[in-house]
């Protein structure tokens, strides 16, 4: 194959290379467009908040708990739970959380509690939780000494 037969292909490649190199700069940068001049604005007046009208006052809102406990008071510091004995609660389940295992217990009144190690419930404090049990340290009462109580989940049939 002679040079003339390959010439159209070489010319095409050469033209692409020259065009690419020519577009890569090397010339003077374009001049930026002239900046638009805005007419000088008069200084704005200071904005002040609107004063409230001294119109009709709203009625006072009264909350009626209807026998429910205050949701913002900790459960374990309430007066009602001081009478709970951990011997009267039953272990309903064990769940895993971000901080480890948590015990689900149900009081004699049917109220459920979610406990983690260190939490207090009535006369006891949770000292340990395993996948099938929870252990409480029970405070001393009267002439009794402090004891430990372990509640276990019922065995699956």
C-alpha positions as CSV (number, residue, x, y, z in Angstrom):
1,X,0.0,0.0,0.0
2,X,1.4,3.3,-1.0
3,X,1.5,6.6,0.8
4,X,-1.2,8.0,-1.5
5,X,-3.6,5.2,-0.7
6,X,-3.2,5.9,3.0
7,X,-3.3,9.7,2.6
8,X,-7.1,10.2,3.0
9,X,-7.0,8.4,6.4
10,X,-3.8,10.2,7.5
11,X,-5.3,13.5,6.5
12,X,-8.4,12.9,8.5
13,X,-6.3,11.9,11.6
14,X,-4.1,14.9,11.1
15,X,-7.0,17.3,10.9
16,X,-8.5,15.9,14.1
17,X,-5.2,16.4,15.9
18,X,-4.7,19.9,14.7
19,X,-8.3,20.9,15.5
20,X,-8.0,19.4,19.0
21,X,-4.7,21.2,19.7
22,X,-6.0,24.5,18.4
23,X,-9.0,24.4,20.7
24,X,-6.8,23.8,23.8
25,X,-6.0,27.4,24.3
26,X,-2.8,29.3,23.8
27,X,-4.5,32.5,22.8
28,X,-5.4,35.5,24.9
29,X,-8.3,34.9,27.3
30,X,-11.6,36.4,26.2
31,X,-12.4,39.8,27.7
32,X,-15.0,39.7,30.4
33,X,-18.4,41.4,29.7
34,X,-18.7,44.9,31.0
35,X,-20.1,45.1,34.5
36,X,-23.6,46.3,34.7
37,X,-24.0,49.3,36.8
38,X,-27.0,49.4,38.9
39,X,-28.5,52.7,39.9
40,X,-27.7,53.6,43.5
41,X,-30.5,52.5,45.8
42,X,-31.6,54.6,48.6
43,X,-30.9,53.1,52.1
44,X,-33.8,50.9,53.2
45,X,-35.7,51.8,56.3
46,X,-35.1,49.5,59.3
47,X,-37.7,46.7,59.5
48,X,-39.2,46.4,63.0
49,X,-41.3,43.5,64.2
50,X,-45.0,44.1,64.5
51,X,-46.2,44.7,68.0
52,X,-49.0,42.3,69.1
53,X,-52.5,43.7,69.3
54,X,-53.9,44.2,72.8
55,X,-57.1,42.6,71.6
56,X,-59.1,39.7,73.0
57,X,-57.0,37.4,75.2
58,X,-57.0,33.6,74.5
59,X,-58.6,31.4,77.1
60,X,-56.3,29.5,79.5
61,X,-55.7,25.8,78.6
62,X,-56.2,23.3,81.4
63,X,-54.8,19.8,81.1
64,X,-57.0,17.0,82.5
65,X,-55.0,13.8,82.9
66,X,-58.1,11.7,83.5
67,X,-56.3,9.3,85.8
68,X,-53.3,8.9,83.6
69,X,-49.7,9.4,84.9
70,X,-47.6,12.3,83.8
71,X,-45.6,11.0,80.8
72,X,-42.6,13.3,81.6
73,X,-41.9,11.9,85.1
74,X,-39.5,8.9,85.3
75,X,-41.3,5.7,86.0
76,X,-38.8,4.5,88.6
77,X,-39.0,7.6,90.7
78,X,-42.8,7.7,91.0
79,X,-44.6,7.1,94.3
80,X,-46.7,4.3,92.7
81,X,-43.7,2.1,91.9
82,X,-42.3,2.2,95.4
83,X,-44.9,-0.3,96.5
84,X,-44.0,-2.8,93.6
85,X,-42.1,-5.8,94.8
86,X,-40.0,-7.6,92.2
87,X,-41.2,-10.9,93.6
88,X,-44.7,-10.0,92.2
89,X,-43.6,-9.1,88.6
90,X,-43.3,-11.7,85.8
91,X,-40.8,-11.8,83.0
92,X,-42.6,-11.4,79.7
93,X,-39.6,-11.4,77.3
94,X,-36.1,-10.5,76.6
95,X,-35.2,-8.3,73.6
96,X,-31.9,-7.1,72.1
97,X,-31.3,-3.4,71.7
98,X,-28.4,-1.1,70.8
99,X,-27.1,-1.1,74.3
100,X,-27.5,-4.9,74.8
101,X,-30.3,-7.0,76.2
102,X,-33.4,-5.5,77.8
103,X,-36.0,-7.3,79.9
104,X,-39.8,-6.9,79.4
105,X,-41.5,-7.4,82.8
106,X,-45.2,-7.1,83.7
107,X,-46.3,-5.8,87.1
108,X,-49.2,-7.2,89.1
109,X,-51.4,-4.3,87.8
110,X,-50.7,-5.3,84.2
111,X,-48.4,-2.4,83.4
112,X,-45.3,-3.4,81.4
113,X,-41.8,-2.1,82.0
114,X,-38.7,-2.3,79.8
115,X,-35.6,-2.7,81.9
116,X,-31.9,-2.7,81.3
117,X,-29.0,-3.4,83.7
118,X,-28.9,-0.8,86.4
119,X,-32.6,0.2,86.2
120,X,-34.6,0.2,89.4
121,X,-38.1,-1.2,89.8
122,X,-39.8,-1.0,93.2
123,X,-37.6,-2.7,95.8
124,X,-35.1,-4.1,93.3
125,X,-32.4,-3.1,90.8
126,X,-31.5,-5.1,87.7
127,X,-28.0,-6.5,88.0
128,X,-28.0,-8.8,84.9
129,X,-29.9,-9.9,81.9
130,X,-29.3,-13.1,79.9
131,X,-31.2,-14.4,76.8
132,X,-33.7,-16.2,79.1
133,X,-33.5,-14.5,82.5
134,X,-33.2,-11.3,84.4
135,X,-31.6,-10.9,87.9
136,X,-32.5,-8.3,90.5
137,X,-30.7,-7.2,93.6
138,X,-33.5,-6.8,96.1
139,X,-33.1,-4.2,98.9
140,X,-33.3,-5.3,102.5
141,X,-36.7,-5.0,104.2
142,X,-37.1,-4.9,108.0
143,X,-35.0,-7.7,109.5
144,X,-34.3,-9.4,106.1
145,X,-30.9,-9.0,104.4
146,X,-30.5,-7.9,100.8
147,X,-31.1,-10.8,98.4
148,X,-30.9,-11.6,94.7
149,X,-33.9,-12.8,92.6
150,X,-33.7,-14.3,89.2
151,X,-36.8,-14.4,86.9
152,X,-36.7,-16.9,84.0
153,X,-38.7,-17.2,80.8
154,X,-41.0,-20.2,80.7
155,X,-39.5,-23.1,78.8
156,X,-40.8,-23.6,75.2
157,X,-42.8,-26.7,74.7
